[in-house]
Every structure is written in C-alpha cells, then in structure tokens.
Amino acid sequence: MNTATETRPFEAEVTQVLRLVTHSLYSHKEIFLRELVSNASDACDKLRFEAIGKPELLGDDAELHIDVEFDKEAGTVTVRDNGIGMSREEIVANLGSIASSGTRRFLESLSGEQQADARLIGQFGVGFYSAFVVADKVTVLSRRAGAVDNEGVRWESDGQGEYSLAAEEIAARGTSVILHLKEDEKEFLDNWKLRDLIRKYSDHVAFPIRMKKQQDGKPTGEWETVNDASALWAKPKSEISDDDYKAFYKSLGHDFNDPLAWSHNRVEGSQRFTTLLYLPAQPPFDLLMGARDERKGVKLYIKRVFIMDAAEELLPNYLRFVRGVVDADDLPLNVSREILQHNRQIERIKASCVKRVLDLIEKLAASEPEKFETFRKFFGNTLKEGIVEDPSNRERIAKLLRFASTRDEGGEQKVSLDDYVARMQPGQEAIWYVTADSYKAAAGSPQLEAFKAKGIEVLLMFDRVDEWIMGQFGEYEGKTFRNVAKGELPLDEADKKKQEEVAKEAEPLVAKLKELLGDRVSEVKVSARLTDSPSCLALGDYDLAPHLARLLREAGQEVPESKATLEINPAHPLVKRVESEADDARAKDLALLLLEQAEITAGAALPDPAAFVQRMNRLLGGS
C-alpha cells in the first residue's frame, strides 16, 4: 500500500467546474449542505444494496445515518456518513474527475431486478465541489466497507487546481467531509442555522440526519435526529391518514388551513416518479399578490432530496395555485442541479401533473359541490387563463368554468357551459355572452334587451380575464361564442323585414344624429338589440370592449383609438325628442347625451365628464 502523501492535479474539467462553482454556479451558498447530505445519502443507499449480497459489510453498525457537526474554534463543518465509503482508487475517480462517477459505475454493475431496485441511488458527482463555495479547504476521510482500519484515505484540497492523497487509519467505514470555512462564511457555525437548512433541504432524506444536542450553547455527547427521515409521498397510500396528508401540506405550504383536496400518485414504467399535489382552500400569498414570476409551490425532489421549487417547469401558469411535491427517480440536471433541462422527461411529468390537477378539480365538481364552489370562488379566474395558455386541455378546462347568466338573478357564477348548451332554444347556434367590469354592469347592459324579449339566455361575464379569454375561445361542443354587443344579430325573416322597415322610416333621424355627433362615432344605425333603452354601442367583431380599453389605459398600456357605432331605438321618447327638437344647441346636447349614456353603460371612460354634467344640467333645467 502506498503510504506517502501524493499531490495530483485535478483533471481539466474539474478545474473548470471549480472555477464555475466558486464564482457563479449556486445562487444560494447554503446549497453546499444539501449536496453533501445528498452524497452521504447516496453512500448509505449503496451500502444497503451491496449488503443484500454481502451482509458482512454492515458488521455491527447496521443503522445507517448521516451526522452533521460544527466546531466554532476550528471553524469547520463536518458531514459524516457510515455508508459504503471509498477506496483510494475510488476517491481519485470520484473527486479528481467528473467523467467517471462511482455511483454510475455501481449502477452499471447491476442488472435485471437489481437494476429496478437501485432506482433510489443517486449520482455522486459535481455536487461535491459546491463545498468550495463556502470553504477554502476541504478534507475528505474515507474507508470503504469491508476494508481494514489502515486502508483509509485522506483527500485534501484548497480548490486551486491540486489535491493531496495520503493513507489514513480510520476506525469505521464511511466518509467524512470536513469543510474549513472561509472567514466570511462563519454564519454556518451555528446550531440552529444548520438544523434549519437540514429541515429545508433534506427533511425527507430516508436516513436519519443527526446533530448533537446542545446545552448552554455547547454540544453534548448525545445525538438526535433532526430530519423527518421519511418521505411521506414515498409511502403506500394505505399507510397515510388524512391527518398525515393535512399536516404535510401545512408544513409544505406554510399554511394554517387544511387543504381543499389532494392527489397522490405513483407513475411506473420507463420513467418513474411520484406526485403529491394539493389544492389550497384559500389563495396562497403569491397568488394574492398577483405574482407570475419566480413561481413557487411545487417542490422537485430527486430520490427524496430537495432540488428546487420547480412550479414553473412542472405546472403551467394557470395552475400556479397548486402546492405539492414531485419526486423523480431520475432526471437530467445541469451541473448546479438547480435548473432543469427542458426535455421529454420534464414534459411527460408536467403533462401528468396537469392531468392529476384537472382530475382533482373535476372530482370536486362532480361529487363535492361545496368544496368546488370554494375552489371556484378563489381560483376560478386563474383557471380561466388555461383557455388561452393550454389549448390541449381547453375542453376539460371549459367544462370546469362557471358563469352568471340572465337565467338567474344575484350574480352567482354557477352556470356551466354544459348547462347553457342543454338549455339552448331550438335552432339556436351560438352561445351568447356579454362582458363588463361588474355583475350589475353586465346584467344591466342594454344589448341584452332583445335576447330577454326572445327568452334567449346570455352568459354574464364580468371578471377581468373574460374579455381576453373569449377572444381566444372560438367554440364549445360545436357551438360558437357570440358577444351580444358585437357584429350583426341574426334575425329571422319576419324580424329582418320589420327591422328594414323601421330603419327606412328612421333614415332622416339617423342622418340628423350623424351630423350632430360628427367624428365622435363611426356610424349611427337603428338597433335590433334595443327594446327599452334609447341607445347602445355596437362593436365590430375584433374591437376591444370599452371597459377593457379603459382598464388597459389606467394600467398605462397603449390602446389604439377606435370609434364605436351608436345604435338607437327610434321608439324611445328621448330619441324622439332629438328628432323633433328644432333648437340646434339642444338637439346637439340630446344627441351627445344618447352617445354618452351608451358609453357609460358599456364601461367606457367619458372623454369630458365635466361637459357631460353641464349638458345634463342644461337639459334638466330646461335651458
């Protein structure tokens, strides 16, 4: 055995990785502890599997565990495991080179059923070098299981391009990684800091992670487990109670409330992963704040080791209210293990997560109406965004949406599209709707009058996203969507003939209004929509609704100017006053009042509110 200290250069790619790691790889320095605990867990996993064929490897130390210690005087943090350990050759291969990984070699040595059992074993690789983010020197002491005391190895490096190797007498199998912390990283020499990081990143590692109990600020000789050491989602569902699921949700989402519902599934096959997804009972904080960037809520684990908050990669934005865990047996990560590579595996997991969430919501809609109403109240608007964002699931999402309608008073959004279609009148080809910025504005829209007169139900849409989604939502169950305020209304022959007669008779009135209003409108025409109101705005099929244009302008967005068509009801007394008014000034005031009434009911912002008030005062005062 070679007992002399030997100094070797890192292979070229290691030097490059070290440079990357120490300067820019990790967005949070604390990640080093996650990586070292993960590697220690891998080492315990490897020993557990090797011991199936060679039980003597466990000896009299069969309880696998990971210990974390700190020494304030020495300025060190130590992560120690009693796993498989490494020989001198394995240390050179694992820590001096990236191209060859000890765990990869171990996996390649298995076959058949053993290969399936080994899916929990991770890769001992680049993560080790994260130690140099916080340490200016790293010492590794390791003795392989089955080796004798004097076959231990000391590996040491300052991360500057070289490492040293020497024989070391080590009493027990396993590996110790000792970090000599940099002067400005001494914050990690703290009992509560380390415990908090373990719970944050490694709580569900399957092996006990132990730290020494503290008394009067000093460690005692007694060890205690500081992690849960049990991945709830990895247990059979038959072993998990509802209370267990609820408690896990509260710790996961930092929520004091019970979840509304959850879905726990294991996917087997060529790609294996577990999902545990929750619907909150109330909006999470980031949803209330309208946050759409840096979304959190779905945590990605690989073999029970926390990798990242991966909500953006694992769920589309319209499901950003979902909380939960995805644990994959194997996923390709970049060297930092923080940014997932976008590939087919990720897409399959994402598709599975979306399916499970929609299944869960559909189950609530079908069998738990009270819970579904709670969900709709808080998350219905967010779910609507999926109509635009997720065309592949548009039909499923559409079935879950609920709206108010002219059939019911009170504004409760309980009408599904299936309900509407089932109640459509014979020969009705369109699903009619109106958009506004409030329920009262939608329910009081003058464009509804002709539909009410004919008994045609109209959906009342008054959420901010409605106008946006309806611009992308062409049809449902073969029925097209039509906005009651846009385009020409379909009329039967009798109504069409009557409309033509009224329009012809009103031609002088229409011409007079066009002259009085000038460039304030694009056109004036007799309305087929109105039965009680004097006027309304009619929009082109692709025109922006006035209330939405107003909201966008208030938000600082540029909105192209457009002129609406003013539709009038010639039978209304106010319209007749315009027709009979001989005084030009009063006629103009009346004409503008017809237009501004229509603008107000459509949710538009008046160009000159003060002039509107003065005009009203003149007309009411009789002057």
C-alpha positions as CSV (number, residue, x, y, z in Angstrom):
1,M,0.0,0.0,0.0
2,N,1.3,3.5,-0.9
3,T,1.5,5.4,2.5
4,A,3.2,8.6,1.3
5,T,1.4,11.8,0.6
6,E,0.9,12.3,-3.0
7,T,-0.1,15.6,-4.8
8,R,-2.1,15.4,-8.0
9,P,-3.6,18.0,-10.3
10,F,-7.3,17.9,-11.0
11,E,-8.3,16.9,-14.4
12,A,-9.0,19.8,-16.7
13,E,-12.8,19.6,-16.5
14,V,-12.7,19.6,-12.7
15,T,-10.6,22.8,-12.6
16,Q,-13.2,24.4,-14.9
17,V,-16.1,23.2,-12.7
18,L,-14.4,24.5,-9.6
19,R,-13.9,27.9,-11.1
20,L,-17.6,27.9,-12.1
21,V,-18.8,26.6,-8.8
22,T,-16.9,29.1,-6.6
23,H,-17.9,32.1,-8.6
24,S,-21.3,31.7,-10.2
25,L,-22.8,28.2,-10.0
26,Y,-25.0,28.3,-7.0
27,S,-27.5,31.1,-6.4
28,H,-27.6,30.3,-2.6
29,K,-24.4,29.4,-0.8
30,E,-26.3,27.2,1.6
31,I,-26.8,24.6,-1.2
32,F,-23.5,23.0,-0.2
33,L,-25.1,21.3,2.7
34,R,-27.9,19.8,0.6
35,E,-25.3,18.5,-1.8
36,L,-23.1,16.9,0.8
37,V,-26.1,15.3,2.6
38,S,-27.3,14.1,-0.7
39,N,-24.0,12.4,-1.4
40,A,-23.9,10.9,2.0
41,S,-27.4,9.5,1.5
42,D,-26.3,8.0,-1.8
43,A,-23.4,6.3,0.0
44,C,-25.8,4.8,2.6
45,D,-28.0,3.7,-0.3
46,K,-25.1,2.0,-2.0
47,L,-24.1,0.1,1.1
48,R,-27.7,-1.0,1.7
49,F,-27.8,-2.6,-1.7
50,E,-24.4,-4.1,-1.6
51,A,-25.2,-5.6,1.8
52,I,-28.0,-7.6,0.3
53,G,-25.4,-9.9,-1.2
54,K,-22.7,-9.2,1.4
55,P,-24.4,-8.7,4.8
56,E,-20.9,-8.8,6.5
57,L,-20.3,-5.3,5.1
58,L,-22.6,-3.9,7.7
59,G,-20.8,-5.5,10.6
60,D,-22.0,-4.4,14.0
61,D,-23.0,-0.9,12.6
62,A,-26.2,-1.7,10.7
63,E,-28.1,1.5,11.5
64,L,-27.2,3.8,8.5
65,H,-27.2,7.5,9.3
66,I,-25.7,10.9,8.5
67,D,-24.1,13.1,11.1
68,V,-23.6,16.9,10.8
69,E,-21.2,18.6,13.3
70,F,-19.6,22.1,13.6
71,D,-16.6,23.3,15.6
72,K,-16.5,27.0,16.2
73,E,-13.0,27.1,17.4
74,A,-11.6,25.1,14.4
75,G,-14.0,26.9,12.0
76,T,-15.2,23.6,10.5
77,V,-18.4,21.9,9.4
78,T,-18.3,18.1,9.0
79,V,-20.8,15.9,7.2
80,R,-20.2,12.2,8.1
81,D,-21.9,9.1,6.9
82,N,-21.5,5.4,7.7
83,G,-22.2,4.3,4.1
84,I,-20.2,2.5,1.6
85,G,-17.1,4.7,1.8
86,M,-14.4,4.9,-0.8
87,S,-11.0,3.3,-1.6
88,R,-8.0,5.3,-2.8
89,E,-8.8,4.5,-6.4
90,E,-12.5,5.4,-6.0
91,I,-11.6,8.8,-4.4
92,V,-9.3,9.6,-7.3
93,A,-12.0,8.6,-9.8
94,N,-14.9,10.4,-7.9
95,L,-13.2,13.5,-6.6
96,G,-10.4,14.0,-9.1
97,S,-12.5,13.6,-12.2
98,I,-16.1,14.2,-13.3
99,A,-16.3,12.0,-16.3
100,S,-16.3,8.9,-14.1
101,S,-18.7,8.6,-11.2
102,G,-18.6,5.9,-8.6
103,T,-22.4,5.7,-8.4
104,R,-22.7,5.4,-12.2
105,R,-20.3,2.5,-12.1
106,F,-22.2,0.9,-9.3
107,L,-25.5,1.2,-11.3
108,E,-23.9,-0.2,-14.4
109,S,-22.8,-3.3,-12.4
110,L,-26.4,-4.1,-11.6
111,S,-28.8,-5.8,-14.0
112,G,-32.3,-7.2,-14.1
113,E,-34.4,-6.9,-11.0
114,Q,-31.4,-5.4,-9.1
115,Q,-31.4,-2.5,-11.6
116,A,-35.1,-1.7,-10.7
117,D,-34.3,-1.8,-7.0
118,A,-31.4,0.6,-7.5
119,R,-33.5,3.4,-8.8
120,L,-33.1,5.2,-5.4
121,I,-29.4,5.5,-5.8
122,G,-28.2,8.9,-6.9
123,Q,-25.1,10.1,-8.7
124,F,-22.0,11.1,-6.7
125,G,-20.6,13.8,-8.9
126,V,-20.4,17.6,-9.4
127,G,-22.4,18.5,-6.2
128,F,-19.4,17.7,-4.0
129,Y,-17.5,20.7,-5.4
130,S,-20.1,23.1,-4.0
131,A,-18.2,22.7,-0.8
132,F,-15.7,25.2,-2.2
133,V,-18.4,27.9,-2.3
134,V,-18.0,28.3,1.5
135,A,-14.7,26.5,2.3
136,D,-11.1,27.5,1.4
137,K,-10.0,23.9,2.2
138,V,-11.9,20.6,2.1
139,T,-10.7,17.4,3.8
140,V,-12.2,14.0,3.0
141,L,-11.6,11.0,5.2
142,S,-13.0,7.7,3.8
143,R,-12.7,4.0,4.4
144,R,-14.5,1.6,2.2
145,A,-16.9,-1.0,3.7
146,G,-15.0,-4.3,4.1
147,A,-11.6,-2.6,4.3
148,V,-9.5,-2.7,7.5
149,D,-8.6,0.3,9.6
150,N,-5.3,1.2,8.0
151,E,-6.8,1.2,4.5
152,G,-8.5,4.6,5.0
153,V,-7.7,7.6,2.7
154,R,-7.2,11.3,3.4
155,W,-8.1,13.6,0.4
156,E,-7.4,17.3,0.8
157,S,-7.6,20.3,-1.5
158,D,-7.9,24.1,-1.4
159,G,-9.7,24.0,-4.8
160,Q,-6.9,25.8,-6.6
161,G,-6.1,23.0,-9.1
162,E,-4.5,20.3,-7.0
163,Y,-5.4,17.8,-4.3
164,S,-3.3,15.6,-2.0
165,L,-3.8,11.9,-1.2
166,A,-2.5,10.0,1.9
167,A,-3.2,6.8,3.7
168,E,-5.1,7.3,7.0
169,E,-6.0,5.0,9.8
170,I,-9.8,5.3,10.1
171,A,-11.7,3.3,12.7
172,A,-15.1,3.0,11.0
173,R,-16.3,2.6,7.4
174,G,-17.9,5.6,5.6
175,T,-16.9,9.1,4.6
176,S,-16.3,12.4,6.5
177,V,-16.3,15.7,4.5
178,I,-14.7,18.4,6.6
179,L,-15.2,22.0,5.4
180,H,-12.7,24.6,6.7
181,L,-14.9,27.6,6.3
182,K,-13.8,30.9,4.7
183,E,-13.6,33.8,7.1
184,D,-16.8,35.4,5.7
185,E,-18.8,32.2,5.8
186,K,-18.7,31.6,9.6
187,E,-22.5,32.0,9.8
188,F,-22.7,28.3,9.1
189,L,-21.0,27.6,12.5
190,D,-24.4,27.8,14.2
191,N,-26.6,25.0,15.5
192,W,-29.9,26.5,14.5
193,K,-28.7,27.6,11.1
194,L,-27.6,24.1,10.2
195,R,-30.7,22.4,11.6
196,D,-32.9,24.8,9.6
197,L,-31.0,24.0,6.4
198,I,-31.4,20.3,7.0
199,R,-35.1,20.6,7.5
200,K,-35.4,22.9,4.5
201,Y,-33.5,20.8,2.0
202,S,-33.1,17.3,3.4
203,D,-36.0,16.7,5.7
204,H,-37.2,13.8,3.7
205,V,-33.9,12.0,3.1
206,A,-34.7,8.4,4.1
207,F,-31.8,8.2,6.5
208,P,-31.6,9.9,9.9
209,I,-29.6,13.1,9.8
210,R,-28.2,13.6,13.3
211,M,-26.8,16.5,15.2
212,K,-25.6,16.7,18.8
213,K,-27.9,18.1,21.4
214,Q,-26.9,21.5,22.8
215,Q,-26.6,22.6,26.4
216,D,-25.7,26.1,27.4
217,G,-24.6,26.7,23.8
218,K,-22.2,23.7,23.7
219,P,-22.7,20.3,22.2
220,T,-23.3,17.3,24.4
221,G,-22.3,13.7,23.6
222,E,-25.9,12.8,22.8
223,W,-27.1,12.6,19.2
224,E,-30.6,13.4,18.0
225,T,-32.3,13.1,14.6
226,V,-33.2,16.5,13.1
227,N,-34.9,15.4,9.9
228,D,-38.2,13.6,9.4
229,A,-36.2,10.7,7.7
230,S,-39.4,9.6,5.9
231,A,-40.7,10.8,2.6
232,L,-44.5,10.9,3.1
233,W,-45.1,10.7,-0.6
234,A,-43.0,7.6,-0.9
235,K,-45.1,5.7,1.5
236,P,-48.1,3.5,0.2
237,K,-51.3,5.5,0.3
238,S,-52.8,2.8,2.6
239,E,-50.3,3.8,5.3
240,I,-51.1,7.5,5.2
241,S,-54.0,9.0,7.0
242,D,-55.9,12.1,6.0
243,D,-54.4,13.9,9.1
244,D,-50.9,12.9,7.8
245,Y,-51.7,14.5,4.4
246,K,-53.0,17.6,6.0
247,A,-50.1,18.0,8.4
248,F,-47.6,17.6,5.5
249,Y,-49.5,20.2,3.4
250,K,-49.3,22.7,6.3
251,S,-45.5,22.3,6.6
252,L,-45.1,22.3,2.8
253,G,-47.1,25.4,2.1
254,H,-46.7,27.3,5.4
255,D,-50.5,27.4,5.6
256,F,-52.6,27.2,8.7
257,N,-55.6,25.9,6.8
258,D,-56.3,22.4,5.7
259,P,-56.0,21.8,2.0
260,L,-59.2,21.6,0.0
261,A,-58.2,18.3,-1.7
262,W,-55.1,16.4,-2.8
263,S,-54.0,13.8,-5.3
264,H,-51.2,11.2,-4.6
265,N,-50.0,9.1,-7.4
266,R,-47.0,6.9,-8.4
267,V,-46.2,6.5,-12.1
268,E,-44.3,3.4,-13.1
269,G,-42.8,2.4,-16.4
270,S,-39.8,3.6,-18.4
271,Q,-39.9,6.8,-16.3
272,R,-40.9,6.6,-12.7
273,F,-42.0,9.4,-10.5
274,T,-44.4,10.3,-7.7
275,T,-46.7,13.3,-7.4
276,L,-48.4,14.6,-4.3
277,L,-50.4,17.7,-5.3
278,Y,-52.7,19.9,-3.2
279,L,-55.5,22.4,-3.9
280,P,-55.4,25.1,-1.2
281,A,-58.6,26.1,0.5
282,Q,-57.5,29.8,0.2
283,P,-55.2,31.7,-2.2
284,P,-51.5,31.4,-1.4
285,F,-49.8,34.7,-0.7
286,D,-48.0,34.9,-4.0
287,L,-51.3,34.4,-5.8
288,L,-52.9,37.2,-3.9
289,M,-50.0,39.4,-4.8
290,G,-50.5,38.6,-8.5
291,A,-47.0,37.2,-8.7
292,R,-46.5,35.4,-12.0
293,D,-42.6,35.4,-11.9
294,E,-40.4,33.1,-9.8
295,R,-43.4,30.9,-9.0
296,K,-43.1,28.5,-6.1
297,G,-45.3,25.9,-4.6
298,V,-44.3,22.6,-6.3
299,K,-41.1,21.2,-5.0
300,L,-39.0,18.9,-7.1
301,Y,-37.2,16.1,-5.4
302,I,-34.9,13.5,-6.9
303,K,-34.8,10.4,-4.8
304,R,-36.2,12.3,-1.8
305,V,-33.5,15.0,-2.0
306,F,-34.9,18.5,-2.5
307,I,-33.6,20.1,-5.7
308,M,-35.7,23.2,-6.3
309,D,-39.0,25.0,-6.3
310,A,-40.0,23.9,-9.8
311,A,-43.5,25.2,-10.2
312,E,-42.6,26.9,-13.5
313,E,-41.2,23.8,-15.0
314,L,-43.8,21.3,-13.7
315,L,-47.1,23.2,-14.0
316,P,-48.4,25.8,-16.4
317,N,-49.0,29.3,-15.1
318,Y,-52.8,28.9,-14.8
319,L,-52.3,26.2,-12.2
320,R,-50.0,28.4,-10.1
321,F,-52.2,27.9,-7.0
322,V,-51.2,24.2,-6.7
323,R,-48.9,23.1,-4.0
324,G,-47.1,19.8,-3.7
325,V,-44.2,17.6,-4.4
326,V,-42.8,15.8,-7.4
327,D,-40.2,13.1,-6.7
328,A,-38.5,11.7,-9.8
329,D,-36.2,8.7,-9.7
330,D,-34.0,10.1,-12.4
331,L,-33.9,13.5,-14.2
332,P,-31.1,15.2,-16.0
333,L,-30.0,18.3,-14.3
334,N,-27.4,20.9,-15.2
335,V,-24.2,20.9,-13.1
336,S,-25.8,23.1,-10.4
337,R,-28.8,20.8,-10.0
338,E,-30.9,23.9,-9.9
339,I,-32.1,24.5,-13.5
340,L,-33.9,21.6,-15.1
341,Q,-33.1,20.8,-18.7
342,H,-36.2,21.1,-20.8
343,N,-36.7,17.7,-22.4
344,R,-39.2,15.0,-23.0
345,Q,-39.0,13.6,-19.4
346,I,-39.9,17.0,-18.0
347,E,-42.8,17.4,-20.5
348,R,-44.1,14.0,-19.5
349,I,-44.0,14.8,-15.8
350,K,-45.7,18.2,-16.5
351,A,-48.4,16.6,-18.6
352,S,-49.0,14.1,-15.8
353,C,-49.2,16.8,-13.1
354,V,-51.7,18.8,-15.2
355,K,-53.9,15.7,-15.7
356,R,-53.9,15.0,-12.0
357,V,-54.9,18.5,-11.0
358,L,-57.7,18.7,-13.6
359,D,-58.8,15.2,-12.4
360,L,-58.9,16.5,-8.9
361,I,-61.0,19.6,-9.8
362,E,-63.4,17.5,-11.9
363,K,-63.9,15.2,-8.9
364,L,-64.8,18.2,-6.7
365,A,-67.2,19.5,-9.4
366,A,-68.9,16.1,-9.7
367,S,-69.2,15.0,-6.1
368,E,-68.3,17.8,-3.7
369,P,-70.2,20.9,-4.8
370,E,-69.4,22.9,-1.6
371,K,-65.7,22.4,-2.0
372,F,-65.9,23.1,-5.7
373,E,-67.6,26.4,-5.0
374,T,-64.8,27.3,-2.6
375,F,-62.3,26.5,-5.3
376,R,-64.2,28.5,-7.9
377,K,-64.5,31.5,-5.7
378,F,-60.8,31.7,-5.1
379,F,-59.2,30.1,-8.2
380,G,-61.9,30.2,-10.9
381,N,-60.4,33.3,-12.5
382,T,-56.9,31.8,-12.6
383,L,-58.2,28.5,-14.1
384,K,-59.8,30.5,-16.9
385,E,-56.4,31.6,-18.1
386,G,-55.9,28.0,-19.2
387,I,-58.3,28.5,-22.1
388,V,-55.6,30.6,-23.7
389,E,-52.5,29.0,-22.2
390,D,-53.3,25.4,-22.6
391,P,-55.1,24.6,-25.9
392,S,-54.6,20.9,-25.5
393,N,-56.7,20.9,-22.3
394,R,-59.1,23.6,-23.4
395,E,-62.2,21.4,-23.5
396,R,-61.5,20.0,-20.0
397,I,-60.9,23.4,-18.5
398,A,-64.0,24.8,-20.3
399,K,-66.2,22.2,-18.6
400,L,-65.0,23.4,-15.2
401,L,-65.7,27.1,-15.7
402,R,-68.8,28.7,-14.2
403,F,-70.7,31.9,-15.2
404,A,-73.6,34.1,-14.1
405,S,-76.4,34.3,-16.6
406,T,-79.6,36.1,-17.4
407,R,-81.5,33.0,-16.2
408,D,-80.6,33.6,-12.6
409,E,-80.5,36.8,-10.6
410,G,-77.9,37.7,-7.9
411,G,-74.7,37.3,-9.9
412,E,-73.8,33.8,-8.6
413,Q,-71.5,32.1,-11.1
414,K,-72.9,28.7,-11.2
415,V,-73.9,28.1,-14.8
416,S,-71.6,25.7,-16.7
417,L,-71.3,25.7,-20.4
418,D,-72.9,22.3,-20.5
419,D,-75.9,23.7,-18.5
420,Y,-76.2,26.5,-21.1
421,V,-75.9,24.2,-24.2
422,A,-78.6,21.9,-22.7
423,R,-81.0,24.9,-22.4
424,M,-80.4,26.4,-25.8
425,Q,-83.5,27.1,-27.8
426,P,-84.3,25.1,-30.9
427,G,-82.3,26.4,-33.8
428,Q,-80.0,28.5,-31.6
429,E,-76.5,28.1,-33.0
430,A,-74.5,30.4,-30.7
431,I,-73.6,30.7,-27.1
432,W,-74.4,34.3,-26.3
433,Y,-72.5,36.3,-23.7
434,V,-71.8,39.9,-22.6
435,T,-68.7,41.2,-20.9
436,A,-68.5,44.1,-18.4
437,D,-66.5,45.2,-15.4
438,S,-69.1,44.2,-12.8
439,Y,-72.1,42.0,-12.5
440,K,-74.5,44.9,-12.4
441,A,-73.0,46.4,-15.5
442,A,-73.3,43.1,-17.3
443,A,-76.8,42.4,-16.1
444,G,-77.9,46.0,-16.9
445,S,-76.4,46.1,-20.4
446,P,-78.9,47.4,-22.9
447,Q,-77.6,45.0,-25.5
448,L,-79.5,42.2,-23.6
449,E,-82.9,43.6,-24.2
450,A,-83.8,41.8,-27.4
451,F,-82.4,38.5,-26.0
452,K,-84.5,38.8,-22.9
453,A,-87.6,39.5,-25.0
454,K,-87.0,36.3,-27.0
455,G,-86.1,34.3,-23.9
456,I,-82.6,33.6,-25.1
457,E,-80.2,33.0,-22.2
458,V,-77.0,35.1,-22.1
459,L,-73.9,34.5,-20.0
460,L,-72.8,37.4,-17.9
461,M,-69.0,37.7,-17.8
462,F,-67.5,40.4,-15.5
463,D,-64.1,39.0,-14.5
464,R,-61.1,40.9,-15.8
465,V,-59.8,37.9,-17.7
466,D,-63.1,37.2,-19.5
467,E,-62.7,39.5,-22.5
468,W,-59.2,38.2,-23.0
469,I,-60.1,34.5,-22.9
470,M,-63.2,34.9,-25.0
471,G,-61.0,36.4,-27.7
472,Q,-59.3,33.0,-28.0
473,F,-62.3,30.8,-27.2
474,G,-63.9,30.1,-30.6
475,E,-66.5,27.4,-29.8
476,Y,-67.7,24.8,-27.3
477,E,-69.3,21.5,-28.3
478,G,-69.7,22.8,-31.8
479,K,-71.4,26.0,-30.7
480,T,-69.7,29.3,-31.5
481,F,-69.4,32.1,-28.9
482,R,-71.0,35.4,-29.8
483,N,-70.8,38.6,-27.9
484,V,-74.2,40.3,-27.8
485,A,-72.5,43.7,-28.3
486,K,-70.5,42.7,-31.4
487,G,-71.5,42.4,-35.0
488,E,-74.9,42.0,-36.5
489,L,-77.6,40.0,-34.8
490,P,-79.0,37.0,-36.6
491,L,-82.7,37.7,-37.4
492,D,-85.4,35.5,-38.8
493,E,-87.2,36.7,-42.0
494,A,-90.0,38.4,-40.1
495,D,-87.7,40.3,-37.8
496,K,-85.4,41.2,-40.7
497,K,-88.3,42.7,-42.6
498,K,-89.6,44.6,-39.6
499,Q,-86.0,45.9,-39.0
500,E,-85.6,47.1,-42.6
501,E,-89.0,49.0,-42.4
502,V,-88.0,50.7,-39.1
503,A,-84.6,51.6,-40.4
504,K,-86.0,53.1,-43.6
505,E,-88.5,55.2,-41.7
506,A,-85.7,56.4,-39.4
507,E,-83.3,57.4,-42.1
508,P,-83.9,61.2,-41.6
509,L,-83.3,60.8,-37.8
510,V,-80.1,58.7,-38.4
511,A,-78.8,61.4,-40.8
512,K,-79.5,64.1,-38.3
513,L,-77.7,62.3,-35.5
514,K,-74.7,61.6,-37.7
515,E,-74.4,65.3,-38.4
516,L,-74.8,66.3,-34.8
517,L,-72.3,63.8,-33.5
518,G,-69.7,64.2,-36.2
519,D,-66.5,62.3,-35.7
520,R,-67.5,61.1,-32.2
521,V,-68.9,58.0,-33.8
522,S,-68.1,55.9,-36.9
523,E,-71.7,55.2,-37.7
524,V,-75.3,55.6,-36.4
525,K,-77.9,52.9,-37.1
526,V,-81.2,51.6,-35.9
527,S,-80.7,48.8,-33.4
528,A,-82.1,45.3,-33.4
529,R,-80.9,44.9,-29.9
530,L,-82.9,47.5,-28.0
531,T,-86.5,47.3,-26.8
532,D,-86.4,49.6,-23.7
533,S,-83.2,51.7,-23.8
534,P,-82.7,54.7,-26.1
535,S,-79.2,53.8,-27.3
536,C,-76.2,51.5,-27.0
537,L,-72.8,51.0,-28.5
538,A,-72.2,48.2,-31.1
539,L,-68.7,46.9,-31.7
540,G,-67.0,45.2,-34.6
541,D,-66.1,41.6,-34.2
542,Y,-62.5,42.4,-33.4
543,D,-63.0,45.7,-31.4
544,L,-61.8,45.9,-27.9
545,A,-64.6,46.2,-25.3
546,P,-64.7,49.8,-23.9
547,H,-64.4,48.7,-20.3
548,L,-61.3,46.7,-21.1
549,A,-59.8,49.5,-23.1
550,R,-60.4,51.8,-20.1
551,L,-58.7,49.3,-17.7
552,L,-55.7,49.0,-20.0
553,R,-55.3,52.7,-20.3
554,E,-55.5,53.0,-16.5
555,A,-52.7,50.5,-16.3
556,G,-50.5,52.6,-18.6
557,Q,-51.0,50.4,-21.7
558,E,-51.3,51.9,-25.1
559,V,-54.7,51.2,-26.7
560,P,-55.5,52.1,-30.3
561,E,-58.2,54.7,-30.6
562,S,-61.4,53.4,-32.2
563,K,-64.9,54.8,-32.8
564,A,-67.9,52.7,-32.0
565,T,-71.2,52.5,-33.8
566,L,-74.1,54.2,-32.0
567,E,-77.3,52.1,-32.2
568,I,-80.6,53.8,-31.4
569,N,-84.1,52.8,-30.6
570,P,-86.3,55.2,-32.7
571,A,-89.4,54.4,-30.5
572,H,-87.8,55.7,-27.3
573,P,-89.1,59.1,-26.1
574,L,-85.5,60.6,-25.7
575,V,-84.7,59.6,-29.3
576,K,-88.0,61.1,-30.5
577,R,-87.0,64.4,-28.7
578,V,-83.9,64.6,-30.8
579,E,-86.0,64.1,-33.9
580,S,-88.4,66.8,-33.0
581,E,-86.0,69.3,-31.4
582,A,-85.7,72.5,-33.6
583,D,-83.1,74.2,-31.4
584,D,-79.7,73.1,-32.8
585,A,-77.9,73.5,-29.5
586,R,-80.4,71.5,-27.5
587,A,-80.5,68.8,-30.3
588,K,-76.8,68.5,-30.1
589,D,-76.9,68.2,-26.3
590,L,-79.6,65.4,-26.6
591,A,-77.5,63.6,-29.3
592,L,-74.4,63.7,-27.2
593,L,-76.4,62.5,-24.2
594,L,-77.6,59.5,-26.2
595,L,-73.9,58.7,-27.0
596,E,-72.6,59.3,-23.5
597,Q,-75.3,57.1,-21.9
598,A,-74.3,54.3,-24.3
599,E,-70.6,54.9,-23.4
600,I,-71.3,54.8,-19.7
601,T,-73.3,51.5,-19.9
602,A,-70.6,50.0,-22.0
603,G,-68.0,50.8,-19.3
604,A,-66.1,53.4,-21.4
605,A,-64.4,56.4,-19.9
606,L,-66.1,59.7,-20.9
607,P,-63.7,62.0,-22.7
608,D,-65.0,65.0,-20.8
609,P,-67.0,64.2,-17.7
610,A,-67.4,67.9,-16.7
611,A,-69.0,68.7,-20.1
612,F,-71.4,65.7,-19.6
613,V,-72.5,67.1,-16.2
614,Q,-73.1,70.6,-17.6
615,R,-75.1,69.1,-20.5
616,M,-77.3,67.1,-18.1
617,N,-77.8,70.2,-16.0
618,R,-78.9,72.3,-19.0
619,L,-81.3,69.6,-20.2
620,L,-82.8,69.0,-16.7
621,G,-83.1,72.8,-16.2
622,G,-84.9,73.2,-19.4
623,S,-82.5,75.8,-20.8
